[in-house]
Amino acid sequence: GYKPSYGLISLDGVIPYCWSLDHAGVLATSVEDLELVVRQIAKLPSATPPGAAPRVALVNGCENKCDASVHDAFLATKTHIGRRGATFGTIAL
């Protein structure tokens, strides 16, 4: 699933279960499918210019504090987007 920044996806016609949690997201079985859907329904232009490699900030050590299955999915996703040209940096919280 993907929970975009508030306001990226229009809430017109959405009837929320709870107004304080009013937020639209996307569920899909792959990153590629998420990208296709979000590009079509997002209200804002892409923050990454066409052809520019995305930059991803990773929180120091966060992947070491999760279950093995989550850690494996994290590494697979990192590898997947890295192969598509993403660069990675780290941040501390």
CNS distance restraints for C-alpha pairs under 8 A (distance, minus, plus):
assign (resid   1 and name CA) (resid  25 and name CA) 7.29 0.50 0.50
assign (resid   1 and name CA) (resid  26 and name CA) 5.69 0.50 0.50
assign (resid   1 and name CA) (resid  27 and name CA) 4.24 0.50 0.50
assign (resid   1 and name CA) (resid  28 and name CA) 6.13 0.50 0.50
assign (resid   1 and name CA) (resid  34 and name CA) 7.87 0.50 0.50
assign (resid   2 and name CA) (resid  25 and name CA) 5.64 0.50 0.50
assign (resid   2 and name CA) (resid  26 and name CA) 5.26 0.50 0.50
assign (resid   2 and name CA) (resid  27 and name CA) 6.36 0.50 0.50
assign (resid   2 and name CA) (resid  34 and name CA) 7.37 0.50 0.50
assign (resid   3 and name CA) (resid  23 and name CA) 7.98 0.50 0.50
assign (resid   3 and name CA) (resid  24 and name CA) 7.07 0.50 0.50
assign (resid   3 and name CA) (resid  25 and name CA) 4.67 0.50 0.50
assign (resid   3 and name CA) (resid  26 and name CA) 6.77 0.50 0.50
assign (resid   4 and name CA) (resid   8 and name CA) 6.42 0.50 0.50
assign (resid   4 and name CA) (resid   9 and name CA) 7.55 0.50 0.50
assign (resid   4 and name CA) (resid  24 and name CA) 7.65 0.50 0.50
assign (resid   4 and name CA) (resid  25 and name CA) 6.24 0.50 0.50
assign (resid   6 and name CA) (resid  23 and name CA) 6.58 0.50 0.50
assign (resid   7 and name CA) (resid  11 and name CA) 7.87 0.50 0.50
assign (resid   7 and name CA) (resid  43 and name CA) 7.81 0.50 0.50
assign (resid   8 and name CA) (resid  42 and name CA) 5.40 0.50 0.50
assign (resid   8 and name CA) (resid  43 and name CA) 5.53 0.50 0.50
assign (resid   8 and name CA) (resid  44 and name CA) 6.10 0.50 0.50
assign (resid   9 and name CA) (resid  24 and name CA) 6.27 0.50 0.50
assign (resid   9 and name CA) (resid  25 and name CA) 7.59 0.50 0.50
assign (resid   9 and name CA) (resid  38 and name CA) 7.94 0.50 0.50
assign (resid   9 and name CA) (resid  41 and name CA) 6.27 0.50 0.50
assign (resid   9 and name CA) (resid  42 and name CA) 4.87 0.50 0.50
assign (resid   9 and name CA) (resid  43 and name CA) 5.89 0.50 0.50
assign (resid  10 and name CA) (resid  24 and name CA) 7.59 0.50 0.50
assign (resid  10 and name CA) (resid  41 and name CA) 7.76 0.50 0.50
assign (resid  10 and name CA) (resid  42 and name CA) 7.28 0.50 0.50
assign (resid  10 and name CA) (resid  43 and name CA) 6.68 0.50 0.50
assign (resid  11 and name CA) (resid  23 and name CA) 7.38 0.50 0.50
assign (resid  11 and name CA) (resid  24 and name CA) 6.71 0.50 0.50
assign (resid  16 and name CA) (resid  21 and name CA) 7.53 0.50 0.50
assign (resid  16 and name CA) (resid  22 and name CA) 5.71 0.50 0.50
assign (resid  16 and name CA) (resid  23 and name CA) 7.93 0.50 0.50
assign (resid  17 and name CA) (resid  21 and name CA) 7.81 0.50 0.50
assign (resid  17 and name CA) (resid  22 and name CA) 7.81 0.50 0.50
assign (resid  18 and name CA) (resid  22 and name CA) 6.41 0.50 0.50
assign (resid  26 and name CA) (resid  34 and name CA) 6.73 0.50 0.50
assign (resid  26 and name CA) (resid  37 and name CA) 7.73 0.50 0.50
assign (resid  26 and name CA) (resid  38 and name CA) 7.52 0.50 0.50
assign (resid  27 and name CA) (resid  34 and name CA) 7.07 0.50 0.50
assign (resid  28 and name CA) (resid  33 and name CA) 6.04 0.50 0.50
assign (resid  28 and name CA) (resid  34 and name CA) 5.73 0.50 0.50
assign (resid  29 and name CA) (resid  33 and name CA) 6.91 0.50 0.50
assign (resid  29 and name CA) (resid  34 and name CA) 7.91 0.50 0.50
assign (resid  30 and name CA) (resid  34 and name CA) 6.42 0.50 0.50
assign (resid  31 and name CA) (resid  35 and name CA) 6.19 0.50 0.50
assign (resid  32 and name CA) (resid  36 and name CA) 6.30 0.50 0.50
assign (resid  33 and name CA) (resid  37 and name CA) 6.29 0.50 0.50
assign (resid  34 and name CA) (resid  38 and name CA) 6.04 0.50 0.50
assign (resid  35 and name CA) (resid  39 and name CA) 5.96 0.50 0.50
assign (resid  36 and name CA) (resid  40 and name CA) 6.56 0.50 0.50
assign (resid  37 and name CA) (resid  41 and name CA) 6.35 0.50 0.50
assign (resid  38 and name CA) (resid  42 and name CA) 5.45 0.50 0.50
assign (resid  39 and name CA) (resid  46 and name CA) 7.98 0.50 0.50
assign (resid  48 and name CA) (resid  52 and name CA) 6.16 0.50 0.50
assign (resid  48 and name CA) (resid  53 and name CA) 7.54 0.50 0.50
assign (resid  48 and name CA) (resid  54 and name CA) 6.47 0.50 0.50
assign (resid  53 and name CA) (resid  84 and name CA) 7.98 0.50 0.50
assign (resid  53 and name CA) (resid  85 and name CA) 5.41 0.50 0.50
assign (resid  53 and name CA) (resid  86 and name CA) 5.30 0.50 0.50
assign (resid  53 and name CA) (resid  87 and name CA) 7.15 0.50 0.50
assign (resid  54 and name CA) (resid  85 and name CA) 7.17 0.50 0.50
assign (resid  54 and name CA) (resid  86 and name CA) 4.86 0.50 0.50
assign (resid  54 and name CA) (resid  87 and name CA) 6.54 0.50 0.50
assign (resid  55 and name CA) (resid  86 and name CA) 5.59 0.50 0.50
assign (resid  55 and name CA) (resid  87 and name CA) 4.92 0.50 0.50
assign (resid  55 and name CA) (resid  88 and name CA) 5.86 0.50 0.50
assign (resid  55 and name CA) (resid  89 and name CA) 7.55 0.50 0.50
assign (resid  56 and name CA) (resid  86 and name CA) 6.89 0.50 0.50
assign (resid  56 and name CA) (resid  87 and name CA) 6.18 0.50 0.50
assign (resid  56 and name CA) (resid  88 and name CA) 4.87 0.50 0.50
assign (resid  56 and name CA) (resid  89 and name CA) 6.31 0.50 0.50
assign (resid  57 and name CA) (resid  88 and name CA) 5.91 0.50 0.50
assign (resid  57 and name CA) (resid  89 and name CA) 4.94 0.50 0.50
assign (resid  57 and name CA) (resid  90 and name CA) 5.29 0.50 0.50
assign (resid  57 and name CA) (resid  91 and name CA) 6.39 0.50 0.50
assign (resid  58 and name CA) (resid  62 and name CA) 7.97 0.50 0.50
assign (resid  58 and name CA) (resid  88 and name CA) 7.02 0.50 0.50
assign (resid  58 and name CA) (resid  89 and name CA) 6.11 0.50 0.50
assign (resid  58 and name CA) (resid  90 and name CA) 4.66 0.50 0.50
assign (resid  58 and name CA) (resid  91 and name CA) 6.05 0.50 0.50
assign (resid  59 and name CA) (resid  90 and name CA) 5.63 0.50 0.50
assign (resid  59 and name CA) (resid  91 and name CA) 4.96 0.50 0.50
assign (resid  59 and name CA) (resid  92 and name CA) 5.70 0.50 0.50
assign (resid  59 and name CA) (resid  93 and name CA) 6.90 0.50 0.50
assign (resid  60 and name CA) (resid  90 and name CA) 5.87 0.50 0.50
assign (resid  60 and name CA) (resid  91 and name CA) 5.85 0.50 0.50
assign (resid  60 and name CA) (resid  92 and name CA) 5.50 0.50 0.50
assign (resid  60 and name CA) (resid  93 and name CA) 7.77 0.50 0.50
assign (resid  61 and name CA) (resid  65 and name CA) 7.19 0.50 0.50
assign (resid  62 and name CA) (resid  66 and name CA) 7.50 0.50 0.50
assign (resid  63 and name CA) (resid  71 and name CA) 5.78 0.50 0.50
assign (resid  63 and name CA) (resid  74 and name CA) 7.22 0.50 0.50
assign (resid  64 and name CA) (resid  71 and name CA) 7.30 0.50 0.50
assign (resid  66 and name CA) (resid  70 and name CA) 6.19 0.50 0.50
assign (resid  66 and name CA) (resid  71 and name CA) 6.21 0.50 0.50
assign (resid  67 and name CA) (resid  71 and name CA) 6.18 0.50 0.50
assign (resid  68 and name CA) (resid  72 and name CA) 6.07 0.50 0.50
assign (resid  69 and name CA) (resid  73 and name CA) 6.24 0.50 0.50
assign (resid  70 and name CA) (resid  74 and name CA) 6.07 0.50 0.50
assign (resid  71 and name CA) (resid  75 and name CA) 6.24 0.50 0.50
assign (resid  72 and name CA) (resid  76 and name CA) 6.13 0.50 0.50
assign (resid  73 and name CA) (resid  77 and name CA) 6.06 0.50 0.50
assign (resid  74 and name CA) (resid  78 and name CA) 6.10 0.50 0.50
assign (resid  75 and name CA) (resid  79 and name CA) 6.09 0.50 0.50
assign (resid  76 and name CA) (resid  80 and name CA) 6.03 0.50 0.50
assign (resid  77 and name CA) (resid  81 and name CA) 6.20 0.50 0.50
assign (resid  78 and name CA) (resid  82 and name CA) 5.89 0.50 0.50
assign (resid  79 and name CA) (resid  83 and name CA) 6.15 0.50 0.50
assign (resid  80 and name CA) (resid  84 and name CA) 6.83 0.50 0.50
assign (resid  81 and name CA) (resid  85 and name CA) 6.75 0.50 0.50
assign (resid  81 and name CA) (resid  86 and name CA) 5.78 0.50 0.50
assign (resid  82 and name CA) (resid  86 and name CA) 4.71 0.50 0.50
assign (resid  82 and name CA) (resid  87 and name CA) 6.56 0.50 0.50
